[in-house]
Amino acid sequence: MSLNSIFQFLTPKDKMFFPLFESASNNLIELATILHEAVNLPAAERESLFNKIDELEQKGENITHQTNLELSRNFITPFDREDIHALITAIDNVADNLHGASSRMKLYHIDKITKSIRKLTEINLEACQNINTAVKELRNLKNIQKITDACAKINKLENKSDNVYDKAVAELFINENDAKNIIKYKEVLSVLESAADKCKGVASVLESIAVKHS
């Protein structure tokens, strides 16, 4: 190994990892925004947005892969390797669930969007915005309070999503007589609620990083 290669291997990769984290969280906001826009449009206008979500989910997968690749290549990292892997994986899990909601709505031909579906996409969008706020603070970790505040908001939003989900499922069983519709709508609601759970998972990783550097 050449001397230049050794120096490159040992140089802190702040300029590499932080842009990847921020790209992942920015991509998450775009995905959540488009999903929320889609459920507020007429059925005929949703498909192009659902297709865009497919592209963004793949973009997120690529960012995750690139981050893990850089992690395997570099000796010095801005913080614990386990935390880097956990963070990028947690963000990807949110994207997977939001994409899952989009895919199910497209696959099951969900034409009528309920208030609960709209509310859950709104909650997820707000949670993703808070993830992005916290991720941007990782570059210098001087404002730990901003990270913990964002994480607290995410946790509250996750609790809110649980309440919306429980009420929506109860109403579904009371008001819907078609068993197929019950299954279809419950699946969409479930994956949206799961996305909020995954946002809470991101918050847990971010809080752990913040505690270690406080």
N, C-alpha and C positions, 0 to 999 in steps of 0.2 A: 504494500500500500504506500502510495506517495505521501510526502509530507503535507501537500495541499489537501489530499483526501482525508488525512487524519484530522487536520484543522477543521475541515468541513463537517466531519463526523462529530467533532466535539463542540462545535459552535452552537449556542442556544438557538432554538428554532422558533423564537417568538414570532418572527415575521412570516413563518410558515403556518403554524398551528392556529393562531388567533384569526387570521383571514378565513381559514377553513371553518372554524366554529361560527364565525359571523355569517359566512356564506350559507351554512346549514340553517341558522336561525332566520336569516332573511328569506331563504327559500320556504321555510315553514310558514312565515307570515304571508307570503304570496299565495301559498297553497290554501291556507285557512281563509284568506280574503276571497279568493275565487270560489271556494266552496260556499261561503256565506252569500256571495253574489248569486251563485247558481240557484240556491234554494229560494231566492227572492225574485226569480224570473219565471215567466211562463214556461211550461214543459218543452215547447218547441225550440226555445232558445238556450236550453241547458247543455245540450250535447257537446257543443264546441268547448264549453268551459270544463266539462267532465274530461274531455280529451286533453285539455291543457293540464289538468290535475294529474293525469297519467304521466305526462312529460315531466312535471315537477317532482313527482314521486321518484322517477328514475334519476333525475338530477340529484335528489337527496341521497339516493343509493350510491351514486358515483362519488359524492362528497365524503360519505362515510367510508367508502372503500379507499379513497385517496388518503384520508386521515389515518386509517389503520395501517396503510402502506408506509406512510411517513413515520409512524410510530415504530414500525419494525426496522426502519432504516437508521434512525437517529438515537444516539446514546443520551444526549442531554435534551430534556423537554422542559417547558415552562412550569409545569407542575406534575404531580405523580402520574405515571403512565396509566395506572389503573383508572384514575379519575378522567383522563383524556378519553380512554376507551369507553368508560361508562357514560360520559357526557354525550359523545357523538352517537353512541348507540341509543341512548334515551331520546335524543332529538329525532333520530330516524324512526323510532317506535311511534312517536306522535304522527309523523308524516304517513307511516304505514296505515295507521287507523283512520286518519282523515281521508286518505285515498280509498280505504276500504268502504267508507260510507258513500263516497262518490260512486265507486264501482257497483255497490249494491243498488243504489238508486237507479243507475243506468241499466243494470242487468234485470232488475225486477220491474222496470217500467213504472217507477213511482211518479205518477203524474201529479197527484194531490200532495202538496207539502203541508204538513201540519205546523201549528204554532210551536209545538215542542221541538220539532226538527230545526226550525229556524232559530229557536232560542239556544239550542245546544251548539249550533254552528257559531252563533254569536259569542257564547261562553268560550268556546275553543279559540276563536280568533283573539279574544281579549287575553286569554292565557298565553297564547303564542306571542303576543305583543310584549307581555311581561317577561317571557323567556328571552326575547331579543334584548330587552332592556338590561337584564342581568348579564347576558353573555357579553355584551359590549363593555361591561365593567371588569371583565376578566383580564384585560390587557395590562392593567397596573395594580389592580386589587387595592386601590387606595380608598375606594368608597364602598366598603363592605356593607354598610347600612343600606345602600341602594340595592344591592343584591338581595339581602335578606328581606327588604320591604317587597320587592318584586315577587320573591318566593312565597311570602305570606299571602299576597294577593292571589297567586296561583292556587294555593291551598284552599282559600275561600271559594274561588271559582269552581274548584273540583267538588267541594261540598254542595255548592249550588247546582251543579250538574247532576249530582245524585238525586236531589230533590225533584228536579225537572223530570229526570228519567223515571223515577218511581211513580210520580203523578201521571205521566204520559202512558206508562204501561197499564196502570190501573184503569185509566179512562179508555184505553184501547180494548181491554177485555169487557168493559161495561157497554161500550157503544158500537163495537164492530162485531158483526155476526159472521162474516166470511173468514173462515179459518186461514185461508191463504193470505189474506190481507193482514191478519194478526201476525202471522209468521214474518211476512215481509217487513212490516213497519217495526216490529219488535227488533228485528236484526239491525235495521238502520239506526234505531234509537240506541241499541246496545253498543254498537261500534263507535258511535259519537260519544257516548258516556265513557267508553274505554279510552278514547282519545284524550279526554279530560284527565282520566287516571294517569295516562302516560305523561301528560304535562306535569302532573304532581311528581312523577318519577324524575323528570328533568330537574324540578325544583329541589328535590332531595339531593341530587348530585351537586347542584350549584351551592346549596347550603353547606354540604360537606367540604367543598373546596374553600368556601369562604371561612369556615371555622378553622381549617388548617392554616390559613394565611392571615388570621386576625391577630 
